[in-house]
Amino acid sequence: MTATTAPAVPAATAGPSRLRRVGALARAETLLLLRNRTAVVNSVLSPLLLVALVPLFGTDEAPLGQALLAAAAGFTLVFLTYYNLVVTYVARREALVLQRMRTGELTDGEVLAATAVPTLLVTAVQMAVVAVGVVVLGEWRAPVDPVLPVLAVLLGAVLMVVLATLSSVWTRTPESAQVTTLPVVVAATAASGLFFPLTALPEVLATVARLLPLTPVVELVQLGLSGRTWDGAAVAGADLWWAALGPVVTLLAWVLVAGALSLRWFRWAPKR
């Protein structure tokens, strides 16, 4: 008696990988952004104009180049990444685009991430432009620890994406984002340490300011660039990373809290 082998069953055709799915949607979102000339101009000019004001209103505690780089990180993350994404998520939701995209192969996280890619790319380009400008002006100084500014920008970008999804919950229209984003755009930015040192505030207010979402980003950037803490103390080596622990924990806490609230409250379709 001879054994027979069962006929081989052809494997199911694998669908596109996660990276390809996100990339395809990100390319589509990028094309939409580039076709909107008003959005492109606002995205490019607004943060750069704010950075240009730093020499007029900034403090003399940091060299100009370091002040410009810290300002570029703070302003682009808030005025470009955060604000633009709130408008984008709300516009896609109200046009039922987010709801339609959920019916395909993309997961919820992939939809939100791919939608954020064009804005994040513009953010990166903006920071690179400011860095090149600092070099051209002859104000470039080697950072004390280049890892900290990079870490600050990466964590800050994640936080701004998560805050944008959360802010979209109570933003009914793209136009109303001008009002609903004010707590982050105005309050958090004003008390971030970009316009005046936090040591100028009473101790209680300085502590509160350090817990706002943008302040730890600015702290980490300034710490990595100059080796000075928020209160002006010079640190190096292990003390540098010990000083960075507080801002990193604050950033991670904001990401976790805002992410948890977004998972619970985020709306994929408009209220009817």
C-alpha positions as CSV (number, residue, x, y, z in Angstrom):
1,M,0.0,0.0,0.0
2,T,1.5,3.2,-1.1
3,A,1.0,6.5,0.7
4,T,-0.4,9.3,-1.2
5,T,0.5,12.9,-0.6
6,A,-2.1,15.6,-0.5
7,P,-1.9,18.1,-3.3
8,A,-0.2,21.3,-2.3
9,V,-2.5,24.2,-1.5
10,P,-1.2,27.4,-3.1
11,A,-0.5,30.0,-0.4
12,A,-2.8,33.0,-0.3
13,T,-1.4,36.0,-2.0
14,A,-0.1,38.2,0.7
15,G,-1.4,41.7,0.8
16,P,0.8,44.8,0.7
17,S,3.1,45.1,3.7
18,R,2.4,47.7,6.4
19,L,5.2,49.9,5.2
20,R,3.9,49.9,1.7
21,R,0.4,50.7,2.8
22,V,1.5,53.6,4.9
23,G,3.9,54.8,2.2
24,A,1.1,54.8,-0.4
25,L,-1.2,56.8,1.8
26,A,1.6,59.1,2.8
27,R,2.4,59.9,-0.8
28,A,-1.2,60.7,-1.5
29,E,-1.3,63.0,1.5
30,T,1.9,64.7,0.4
31,L,0.5,65.4,-3.1
32,L,-2.6,66.9,-1.5
33,L,-0.4,69.1,0.7
34,L,1.7,70.3,-2.3
35,R,-1.4,71.2,-4.3
36,N,-2.6,73.4,-1.5
37,R,-0.3,76.4,-2.0
38,T,-1.7,78.4,0.9
39,A,-1.0,75.5,3.3
40,V,2.5,75.1,1.9
41,V,3.3,78.8,2.3
42,N,1.8,79.0,5.8
43,S,3.7,75.9,6.8
44,V,7.0,77.2,5.5
45,L,6.9,80.9,6.4
46,S,5.1,81.0,9.8
47,P,7.7,79.0,11.8
48,L,10.6,80.6,10.0
49,L,9.3,84.1,10.8
50,L,8.9,83.2,14.5
51,V,12.4,81.8,14.5
52,A,13.7,85.1,12.9
53,L,12.1,87.0,15.9
54,V,14.2,85.2,18.4
55,P,17.2,87.6,18.2
56,L,14.8,90.5,19.0
57,F,13.0,89.0,21.9
58,G,15.2,86.2,23.1
59,T,17.5,86.2,26.0
60,D,21.3,86.8,26.0
61,E,22.0,83.7,28.1
62,A,22.5,81.4,25.0
63,P,24.6,82.0,21.9
64,L,22.5,83.1,18.9
65,G,23.0,79.8,17.0
66,Q,21.8,77.7,19.9
67,A,18.9,80.0,20.5
68,L,17.8,79.7,16.9
69,L,18.0,75.9,16.9
70,A,16.0,75.7,20.1
71,A,13.4,78.0,18.7
72,A,13.2,76.1,15.5
73,A,12.5,72.9,17.4
74,G,9.8,74.5,19.5
75,F,8.1,76.6,16.9
76,T,8.0,74.1,14.1
77,L,6.7,71.3,16.4
78,V,3.8,73.5,17.7
79,F,2.9,75.8,14.8
80,L,3.6,73.3,12.0
81,T,3.3,69.8,13.3
82,Y,0.6,70.2,16.0
83,Y,-1.6,72.9,14.4
84,N,-1.5,71.5,10.9
85,L,-2.3,68.0,12.0
86,V,-5.3,69.2,14.0
87,V,-6.6,70.9,10.9
88,T,-5.8,67.9,8.7
89,Y,-7.4,65.3,11.0
90,V,-10.6,67.4,11.4
91,A,-10.8,68.1,7.7
92,R,-10.4,64.4,6.8
93,R,-13.0,63.4,9.4
94,E,-15.6,65.9,8.3
95,A,-15.2,64.9,4.7
96,L,-15.6,61.2,5.8
97,V,-12.2,60.4,4.4
98,L,-11.0,58.8,7.7
99,Q,-14.1,56.6,7.9
100,R,-13.6,55.4,4.3
101,M,-9.9,54.6,4.9
102,R,-10.8,52.4,7.8
103,T,-12.8,50.1,5.5
104,G,-9.6,49.0,3.7
105,E,-6.5,47.2,4.8
106,L,-5.1,50.0,6.8
107,T,-5.3,49.8,10.5
108,D,-6.3,52.8,12.6
109,G,-2.8,53.5,13.6
110,E,-1.6,53.3,10.0
111,V,-4.2,55.8,8.9
112,L,-3.2,58.3,11.5
113,A,0.5,57.8,11.0
114,A,0.4,58.1,7.2
115,T,-1.7,61.2,7.4
116,A,0.9,62.8,9.6
117,V,3.9,61.9,7.4
118,P,3.8,64.9,5.1
119,T,3.7,67.4,8.0
120,L,6.5,65.6,9.8
121,L,8.6,65.7,6.6
122,V,8.0,69.5,6.3
123,T,8.9,69.8,10.0
124,A,12.2,68.0,9.4
125,V,13.0,70.2,6.4
126,Q,12.3,73.3,8.3
127,M,14.7,72.4,11.1
128,A,17.3,71.5,8.6
129,V,16.9,74.9,6.9
130,V,17.4,76.7,10.2
131,A,20.5,74.5,10.9
132,V,22.0,75.4,7.6
133,G,21.2,79.1,8.2
134,V,23.0,78.9,11.6
135,V,26.1,77.5,9.8
136,V,25.9,80.2,7.1
137,L,25.7,82.9,9.7
138,G,28.8,81.5,11.4
139,E,27.0,80.8,14.6
140,W,27.3,77.0,14.6
141,R,28.8,75.4,17.7
142,A,29.3,71.7,18.2
143,P,26.6,70.5,20.7
144,V,27.7,69.1,24.0
145,D,25.6,66.0,23.4
146,P,24.0,65.7,19.9
147,V,21.8,62.8,21.1
148,L,19.7,64.9,23.4
149,P,18.4,67.4,20.7
150,V,17.6,64.5,18.3
151,L,15.8,62.7,21.1
152,A,13.9,65.8,22.0
153,V,12.7,66.4,18.5
154,L,11.7,62.7,18.0
155,L,9.7,62.5,21.3
156,G,8.3,66.0,20.6
157,A,7.1,65.0,17.2
158,V,5.4,61.9,18.6
159,L,3.8,64.0,21.3
160,M,2.5,66.6,18.8
161,V,0.9,63.9,16.7
162,V,-0.8,62.4,19.7
163,L,-1.9,65.9,21.0
164,A,-3.3,66.7,17.5
165,T,-5.5,63.6,17.5
166,L,-6.7,64.5,21.0
167,S,-7.4,68.1,20.1
168,S,-9.3,67.0,17.0
169,V,-11.9,65.5,19.4
170,W,-13.3,68.9,20.4
171,T,-12.5,70.7,17.1
172,R,-15.7,70.6,15.0
173,T,-14.3,72.3,11.9
174,P,-10.9,73.1,10.5
175,E,-11.6,76.8,11.1
176,S,-12.3,76.3,14.8
177,A,-8.8,74.8,15.2
178,Q,-7.7,78.4,15.6
179,V,-9.5,78.5,18.9
180,T,-9.2,74.9,20.2
181,T,-5.4,74.8,19.8
182,L,-4.8,78.0,21.7
183,P,-3.8,76.2,25.0
184,V,-0.9,74.6,23.3
185,V,-0.1,77.2,20.7
186,V,-0.1,80.2,23.0
187,A,0.1,79.1,26.6
188,A,2.5,76.1,26.3
189,T,4.7,78.1,23.9
190,A,4.9,81.3,25.9
191,A,5.9,79.3,29.0
192,S,8.4,77.0,27.3
193,G,11.5,79.1,28.0
194,L,11.9,80.3,24.4
195,F,10.9,83.9,25.1
196,F,12.3,84.3,28.6
197,P,14.2,82.1,31.1
198,L,12.0,80.1,33.5
199,T,14.1,81.4,36.4
200,A,12.4,84.7,35.9
201,L,9.2,83.1,37.2
202,P,8.3,82.4,40.8
203,E,9.3,78.9,41.8
204,V,5.8,77.5,41.8
205,L,5.0,78.9,38.3
206,A,8.4,77.7,37.0
207,T,7.6,74.2,38.2
208,V,4.2,74.3,36.5
209,A,5.8,75.6,33.3
210,R,8.2,72.8,33.2
211,L,5.3,70.3,33.2
212,L,3.7,71.8,30.0
213,P,4.1,69.8,26.8
214,L,6.6,72.0,25.0
215,T,8.9,72.9,27.8
216,P,10.7,69.5,28.2
217,V,11.4,69.6,24.4
218,V,13.1,73.0,24.8
219,E,14.9,71.9,27.9
220,L,16.4,68.8,26.2
221,V,17.4,70.8,23.1
222,Q,19.1,73.5,25.2
223,L,20.7,70.8,27.5
224,G,22.2,68.9,24.5
225,L,23.4,72.0,22.7
226,S,24.9,74.0,25.6
227,G,25.2,71.6,28.5
228,R,23.1,73.9,30.7
229,T,20.0,73.1,32.6
230,W,16.8,75.2,32.7
231,D,18.1,77.1,35.7
232,G,21.5,77.8,34.1
233,A,23.6,75.2,35.8
234,A,26.4,73.7,33.7
235,V,26.5,69.9,33.6
236,A,28.4,67.2,31.7
237,G,28.9,63.5,31.4
238,A,26.5,61.4,33.6
239,D,25.2,64.6,35.2
240,L,24.0,65.7,31.8
241,W,21.8,62.6,31.3
242,W,20.7,62.7,34.9
243,A,19.4,66.3,34.3
244,A,17.7,65.1,31.1
245,L,15.8,62.4,32.9
246,G,13.1,64.8,34.2
247,P,12.2,66.3,30.8
248,V,12.2,62.8,29.2
249,V,9.8,61.4,31.8
250,T,7.6,64.5,31.4
251,L,7.4,64.0,27.6
252,L,6.7,60.2,27.9
253,A,4.0,60.9,30.5
254,W,2.3,63.4,28.1
255,V,2.5,60.9,25.2
256,L,1.0,58.1,27.3
257,V,-1.8,60.2,28.8
258,A,-2.7,61.9,25.5
259,G,-2.4,58.6,23.6
260,A,-4.8,56.8,26.1
261,L,-7.3,59.6,25.9
262,S,-7.1,59.7,22.1
263,L,-7.7,55.9,21.9
264,R,-10.9,56.4,24.0
265,W,-12.3,59.6,22.5
266,F,-11.0,60.0,18.9
267,R,-13.8,60.3,16.4
268,W,-13.5,58.8,12.9
269,A,-16.7,60.4,11.6
270,P,-18.4,63.7,12.2
271,K,-21.3,64.1,14.7
272,R,-24.7,64.1,13.1
